[in-house]
Amino acid sequence: MTFGDLKSSCDEFRAVLREATGRELVTAISVDEPVEPQDELHFVKLVSWCYVVLFEASQPATRYILSLLRTANPREHRTVAAIVENVNHLRTVRVHNLSPESKGDDYKQRQANIWLLQNGGEPIDWPRCCQSLCTEVTSAIRLLIEKWRRTTASIEDRAAVIQDLIVTIDREWPPHAFDRMVDNAAREIGLRGFDCVKYRQHRLDKWRDLVGFFESRAHAEAAMNSAIRRELEQVFGVLHRPS
C-alpha cells in the first residue's frame, strides 16, 4: 500500500467518527508529509506522520476502540497493538537519545532493528520499508474502523457506545494536550531547554483527575492552563515576565 492509501484510511476514520458523534475526533495532522523518492528521509517522515496519527491526532478515540476490540476479538487486538508498538519503537530510536544502560531503551532499539531487518533486509531497502509501514498502519486503521462500525450497527448499543466514547474523550485528555500547556507556561515564565514531556509524565494521572472536576472542556482547559503555570512558578520561579 502507499501513503495515499494510508491517508485515505485516516480520512475515512475521521469521517466515520464525525458522522457518529458530531465531533472531530481525528484532528488535522500538521507534520510534514513524506515525499518522493522513497528513501531514508521519506521513511523517517512517514514514521513521524504515523506516530502523530496513532498517538496524538486520533486519541483517545483509538485507545477506546482498541479496548472494545480487546474483548471482542483478542487476535485482531494483538495485531493492531503490535503495529502501534512498532511505530512507537521506530520513532523512539530516531528522536530520543537512548541509554545503553536502560533495559527498556535496549528493548526498543532491538525491536526497531528487527522490524527494519524483516521489512527492509540488509542493506535496508527503504522503498520496501515505506510500503510495509503504510500497509501495516493502513490495516490497523481499517480494523479500528470495522470494529467501530460493527459496534455501532446495533440501534440498541449505538447510543450507549457513542456516549461512552464522548465521556472518555471529555475526561481523558491525551498526553500531548497537557504538553502544549506545559510548553506555553514554560515559555511564559522564561524556562529554556525544559523537557515538557518528561515533566508531564509523572503528573498525567493527577492532571486528568483534576480535569474530571469540570463540566466542560473549555472550563477545564482554562483551569489547567492556570494550574500548570502556577505549579511551574512555584517550582522554578519566574525568570522573566512576558512582554
C-alpha positions in Angstrom: 0.0 0.0 0.0 1.0 3.6 -0.5 1.0 6.7 1.6 -2.1 7.8 -0.4 -3.9 4.6 0.8 -2.9 5.4 4.4 -4.2 9.0 4.2 -7.5 7.8 2.7 -8.0 5.4 5.6 -7.3 8.1 8.1 -9.8 10.4 6.3 -12.3 7.6 6.4 -11.7 7.1 10.1 -12.2 10.8 10.7 -15.4 10.8 8.7 -16.9 7.7 10.4 -16.3 9.1 13.9 -17.6 12.6 12.9 -20.8 11.1 11.4 -21.4 9.1 14.6 -20.5 11.7 17.2 -20.8 15.1 15.5 -17.2 15.9 16.6 -13.8 16.0 15.0 -12.2 13.1 16.9 -9.3 12.7 14.5 -7.7 16.1 14.3 -5.8 17.6 11.4 -2.2 16.5 11.0 0.3 19.3 10.7 3.6 17.5 10.5 5.3 17.3 7.1 4.1 14.5 4.8 6.7 12.2 3.3 7.5 13.0 -0.4 9.2 11.0 -3.1 11.7 9.5 -3.5 11.1 6.7 -1.0 14.5 7.0 0.6 15.5 7.1 4.3 14.3 10.6 4.8 10.9 9.6 3.3 10.7 6.7 5.9 11.7 9.0 8.8 8.9 11.4 7.9 6.5 8.6 7.4 7.2 7.2 10.8 6.6 10.6 12.4 3.4 11.0 10.5 2.1 7.6 11.6 3.1 8.4 15.2 1.1 11.6 15.2 -2.0 9.7 13.8 -1.9 6.9 16.3 -0.6 8.7 19.4 -2.0 12.2 19.1 -4.5 13.0 16.4 -6.8 10.0 16.9 -6.5 9.8 20.7 -8.3 8.9 22.9 -10.7 7.5 20.3 -8.2 4.9 19.1 -7.5 3.7 22.6 -11.2 3.4 23.3 -11.9 1.4 20.2 -8.9 -0.8 20.9 -10.4 -1.6 24.3 -13.6 -2.7 22.6 -11.5 -4.9 20.2 -9.6 -6.5 23.1 -12.8 -8.0 24.4 -14.5 -8.9 21.1 -11.5 -10.1 19.1 -8.2 -10.6 21.0 -6.4 -11.7 17.9 -7.3 -8.5 16.0 -6.5 -6.5 19.1 -3.0 -8.0 19.3 -2.4 -7.3 15.6 -3.3 -3.6 16.0 -1.5 -3.2 19.3 1.7 -4.7 17.7 1.5 -2.2 14.8 1.1 0.7 17.2 4.0 -0.5 19.2 6.2 -0.9 16.1 5.5 2.7 15.2 6.4 3.8 18.7 9.7 1.9 18.6 10.7 3.2 15.2 10.0 6.8 16.2 11.7 6.5 19.6 15.0 5.3 18.2 15.0 8.3 15.8 14.1 11.1 18.1 15.4 10.1 21.5 18.9 9.7 22.9 18.5 6.1 24.2 20.6 5.0 27.1 22.7 1.8 26.6 22.3 1.1 30.3 18.5 1.1 30.1 16.8 -2.3 29.5 13.7 -0.5 28.2 15.7 1.5 25.7 17.7 -1.6 24.7 14.4 -3.4 24.0 13.0 -0.6 21.9 16.2 -0.4 19.9 16.3 -4.2 19.3 12.6 -4.2 18.3 13.1 -1.3 15.8 16.2 -3.1 14.3 14.2 -6.4 14.0 11.4 -4.6 12.1 13.8 -2.9 9.7 15.6 -6.2 9.0 12.4 -8.1 8.5 10.8 -5.5 6.2 13.8 -3.9 4.6 16.5 -6.5 4.6 20.2 -5.8 4.8 21.3 -3.4 3.4 18.0 -1.7 4.1 15.6 -1.4 1.2 13.9 1.9 2.1 11.1 1.7 -0.5 10.1 -1.7 0.9 10.2 -0.3 4.4 7.9 2.6 3.4 5.5 0.3 1.7 5.4 -2.2 4.6 4.8 0.6 7.2 2.0 2.1 5.0 0.4 -1.4 4.7 0.7 -2.1 8.5 -0.7 1.2 9.7 -3.5 1.2 7.0 -4.6 -2.2 8.1 -4.6 -1.1 11.7 -6.8 1.9 10.9 -9.2 -0.2 8.9 -9.6 -2.8 11.7 -10.5 0.1 14.0 -13.0 1.4 11.5 -14.6 -2.0 11.1 -14.8 -2.5 14.9 -16.5 0.8 15.3 -19.0 0.1 12.6 -19.8 -3.3 14.0 -20.2 -2.0 17.5 -22.5 0.9 16.4 -24.5 -1.2 13.9 -27.0 -2.2 16.6 -29.5 0.5 17.4 -29.7 -0.7 21.0 -25.9 -0.4 21.5 -25.2 2.6 19.3 -26.3 5.4 21.7 -24.6 3.9 24.7 -21.3 3.3 22.9 -21.2 6.8 21.4 -22.0 8.4 24.8 -19.3 6.3 26.5 -16.7 7.5 23.9 -17.7 11.1 24.4 -17.4 10.8 28.1 -14.0 9.2 27.7 -12.8 12.0 25.4 -14.0 14.8 27.7 -12.5 13.2 30.8 -9.3 11.5 29.5 -7.2 14.0 27.6 -4.3 12.7 25.6 -0.8 13.5 26.9 0.0 15.9 24.2 -2.9 18.2 25.3 -1.0 18.8 28.5 2.3 19.0 26.8 1.1 22.1 25.0 0.0 23.7 28.2 3.4 22.9 29.9 5.3 24.3 26.9 3.3 27.5 26.9 3.7 28.0 30.6 7.4 27.3 30.5 7.9 29.9 27.7 5.8 32.5 29.6 8.0 32.3 32.7 11.2 32.1 30.7 12.2 28.5 31.2 14.7 27.4 28.4 15.8 23.9 27.5 12.9 22.5 29.5 11.7 18.9 28.8 7.9 19.3 28.9 7.2 15.6 28.2 9.4 14.4 31.0 7.9 16.9 33.4 4.4 15.7 32.4 5.0 12.0 32.5 4.6 11.6 36.3 1.8 14.1 36.6 -0.5 12.8 33.9 -2.9 10.8 36.1 -3.2 13.6 38.7 -3.9 16.2 36.0 -6.5 14.0 34.4 -8.2 13.7 37.8 -8.4 17.5 38.0 -10.0 17.7 34.5 -12.8 15.5 35.8 -14.0 18.2 38.2 -15.2 20.4 35.3 -18.4 20.3 33.4 -17.0 21.5 30.0 -13.7 21.1 28.2 -13.4 24.9 27.8 -13.6 25.4 31.6 -11.2 22.6 32.2 -8.6 24.0 29.7 -8.7 27.4 31.3 -8.3 26.0 34.8 -5.5 23.6 33.8 -3.5 26.3 32.0 -3.6 28.3 35.1 -2.8 25.4 37.4 0.2 24.2 35.4 1.6 27.7 35.1 1.3 28.3 38.9 2.9 24.9 39.5 5.9 25.8 37.4 6.2 29.2 39.0 6.2 27.6 42.5 8.9 25.1 41.5 11.2 27.3 39.3 10.1 30.9 39.9 9.7 33.4 37.2 12.8 34.1 35.1 11.0 36.9 33.2 7.6 38.3 32.7 6.0 38.1 29.3 6.2 41.4 27.4 
